[in-house]
Amino acid sequence: MVNSFPAFKCWCQASWQYSMDFPSTSPLDADVMSFLNSAFELLLRVWATSRDLKVRVSSVEALGQMVGLITRAQLKAALPRLVPTILEL
C-alpha cells in the first residue's frame, strides 16, 4: 500500500492544478468524488490505526494532498477521529 501513496499524491496534485488552470471545468465528477471520499476514509483509517511509521507518514502526506480536493463537510466530519489520534502521538 505504501508504494501506491506517491502515485496517489501525484494524481491529487495534478487534479488540483487542473482545477486551478481551468476553473470553469471540473475533472471531479460524481464518480471521481466518490473515489476521493473512499480514498479519504481509507487513508484516514490507515493513518489512525497503523503502527508502522513509514505507513503513517505516507498516508498523512497523501491526506495532505487531498485537502484541496475533498469537501469542507468531509474535513469537519473527520475531526472527531483526527483529534484523539493526534493526541495519542
Backbone hydrogen bonds in HBPLUS format (Angstrom, degrees):
<---DONOR---> <-ACCEPTOR-->    atom                        ^
c    i                          cat <-CA-CA->   ^        H-A-AA   ^      H-
h    n   atom  resd res      DA  || num        DHA   H-A  angle D-A-AA Bond
n    s   type  num  typ     dist DA aas  dist angle  dist       angle   num
A0004-SER N   A0001-MET O   2.99 MM   3  5.43 145.3  2.11 110.4 120.3     1
A0005-PHE N   A0002-VAL O   3.16 MM   3  5.40 149.0  2.26 105.6 114.4     2
A0008-PHE N   A0004-SER O   3.05 MM   4  6.26 159.2  2.09 153.7 160.0     3
A0009-LYS N   A0005-PHE O   2.85 MM   4  6.08 159.7  1.89 158.0 163.8     4
A0010-CYS N   A0006-PRO O   2.99 MM   4  6.21 157.5  2.04 147.2 152.7     5
A0011-TRP N   A0007-ALA O   2.99 MM   4  6.25 155.3  2.05 146.4 153.1     6
A0012-CYS N   A0008-PHE O   2.95 MM   4  6.24 158.8  2.00 151.6 156.9     7
A0013-GLN N   A0009-LYS O   2.95 MM   4  6.20 160.4  1.99 150.3 155.6     8
A0014-ALA N   A0010-CYS O   2.90 MM   4  6.11 161.4  1.93 150.9 155.9     9
A0015-SER N   A0011-TRP O   2.91 MM   4  6.10 159.5  1.95 150.7 156.3    10
A0016-TRP N   A0012-CYS O   2.90 MM   4  6.06 162.1  1.94 151.2 156.2    11
A0017-GLN N   A0013-GLN O   2.89 MM   4  6.05 161.6  1.92 149.4 154.9    12
A0018-TYR N   A0014-ALA O   2.90 MM   4  6.05 157.3  1.95 146.5 152.8    13
A0019-SER N   A0015-SER O   3.01 MM   4  6.25 156.6  2.06 146.0 152.0    14
A0020-MET N   A0016-TRP O   3.05 MM   4  6.36 136.5  2.25 141.4 153.4    15
A0020-MET N   A0017-GLN O   3.11 MM   3  5.04 127.2  2.40  93.1 107.2    16
A0021-ASP N   A0017-GLN O   2.87 MM   4  6.14 156.3  1.93 152.7 159.3    17
A0022-PHE N   A0018-TYR O   2.83 MM   4  5.86 155.0  1.89 153.2 159.4    18
A0025-THR N   A0022-PHE O   3.16 MM   3  5.77 155.5  2.23 117.5 124.2    19
A0033-MET N   A0029-ASP O   2.91 MM   4  6.16 162.1  1.94 159.3 165.0    20
A0034-SER N   A0030-ALA O   2.95 MM   4  6.10 150.6  2.03 142.3 150.3    21
A0035-PHE N   A0031-ASP O   2.98 MM   4  6.26 155.4  2.05 144.0 150.6    22
A0036-LEU N   A0032-VAL O   2.83 MM   4  6.14 159.5  1.87 151.1 156.8    23
A0037-ASN N   A0033-MET O   2.88 MM   4  6.08 158.4  1.92 148.1 153.7    24
A0038-SER N   A0034-SER O   3.02 MM   4  6.27 160.6  2.06 148.5 153.4    25
A0039-ALA N   A0035-PHE O   2.83 MM   4  6.05 162.0  1.86 154.2 159.9    26
A0040-PHE N   A0036-LEU O   2.79 MM   4  5.90 157.6  1.84 150.0 156.2    27
A0041-GLU N   A0037-ASN O   3.06 MM   4  6.26 164.0  2.08 147.5 151.2    28
A0042-LEU N   A0038-SER O   2.95 MM   4  6.16 160.8  1.98 149.7 155.3    29
A0043-LEU N   A0039-ALA O   2.84 MM   4  6.00 170.2  1.85 154.6 157.3    30
A0044-LEU N   A0040-PHE O   2.90 MM   4  6.00 158.6  1.94 149.0 155.5    31
A0045-ARG N   A0041-GLU O   2.97 MM   4  6.12 157.1  2.02 145.3 151.4    32
A0046-VAL N   A0042-LEU O   2.86 MM   4  6.11 162.1  1.89 154.8 160.0    33
A0047-TRP N   A0043-LEU O   2.86 MM   4  5.96 165.5  1.88 149.6 153.9    34
A0048-ALA N   A0044-LEU O   2.96 MM   4  6.07 158.1  2.01 144.5 150.7    35
A0049-THR N   A0045-ARG O   3.01 MM   4  6.07 145.1  2.13 146.1 154.2    36
A0050-SER N   A0046-VAL O   2.94 MM   4  5.58 149.7  2.03 150.8 154.8    37
A0056-ARG N   A0052-ASP O   3.00 MM   4  6.31 161.6  2.03 155.9 161.5    38
A0057-VAL N   A0053-LEU O   2.88 MM   4  6.08 164.6  1.91 155.8 159.4    39
A0058-SER N   A0054-LYS O   3.00 MM   4  6.10 167.1  2.01 146.3 150.4    40
A0059-SER N   A0055-VAL O   2.88 MM   4  5.98 159.9  1.92 149.3 155.2    41
A0060-VAL N   A0056-ARG O   2.97 MM   4  6.08 157.1  2.02 146.7 152.8    42
A0061-GLU N   A0057-VAL O   2.97 MM   4  6.15 149.9  2.06 147.0 155.5    43
A0062-ALA N   A0058-SER O   3.02 MM   4  6.25 156.6  2.07 145.4 151.5    44
A0063-LEU N   A0059-SER O   2.89 MM   4  6.13 154.3  1.96 144.4 151.9    45
A0064-GLY N   A0060-VAL O   2.93 MM   4  6.08 151.7  2.01 139.7 147.2    46
A0065-GLN N   A0061-GLU O   3.13 MM   4  6.47 144.0  2.27 142.3 151.1    47
A0066-MET N   A0062-ALA O   3.24 MM   4  6.53 132.2  2.49 138.2 150.5    48
A0066-MET N   A0063-LEU O   2.99 MM   3  5.09 134.0  2.21  98.8 112.1    49
A0067-VAL N   A0064-GLY O   3.42 MM   3  5.50 153.0  2.50 100.5 107.5    50
A0069-LEU N   A0066-MET O   2.75 MM   3  5.16 152.8  1.82 118.6 128.2    51
A0070-ILE N   A0066-MET O   3.10 MM   4  6.20 141.4  2.26 166.3 175.1    52
A0075-LEU N   A0071-THR O   3.14 MM   4  6.55 154.5  2.21 146.7 153.7    53
A0076-LYS N   A0072-ARG O   2.92 MM   4  6.22 160.5  1.96 153.2 158.2    54
A0077-ALA N   A0073-ALA O   2.93 MM   4  6.13 152.7  2.01 143.2 151.0    55
A0078-ALA N   A0074-GLN O   3.07 MM   4  6.24 133.6  2.29 139.2 150.4    56
A0078-ALA N   A0075-LEU O   3.17 MM   3  5.18 133.2  2.40  94.8 107.4    57
A0079-LEU N   A0076-LYS O   3.24 MM   3  5.41 145.5  2.37 101.7 111.0    58
A0081-ARG N   A0078-ALA O   2.97 MM   3  5.55 140.2  2.13 117.6 128.6    59
A0082-LEU N   A0078-ALA O   2.99 MM   4  6.17 149.0  2.09 149.7 158.9    60
A0082-LEU N   A0079-LEU O   3.05 MM   3  4.88 116.5  2.46  94.2 110.7    61
A0083-VAL N   A0079-LEU O   3.02 MM   4  5.96 173.3  2.03 163.6 162.7    62
A0086-ILE N   A0082-LEU O   2.88 MM   4  6.08 159.5  1.92 160.2 166.7    63
A0087-LEU N   A0083-VAL O   2.96 MM   4  6.18 160.8  2.00 156.4 161.6    64
A0088-GLU N   A0084-PRO O   3.09 MM   4  6.30 134.0  2.31 139.1 150.2    65
A0088-GLU N   A0085-THR O   3.22 MM   3  5.19 132.8  2.45  94.0 106.4    66
A0089-LEU N   A0086-ILE O   3.14 MM   3  5.42 149.4  2.24 106.0 114.7    67
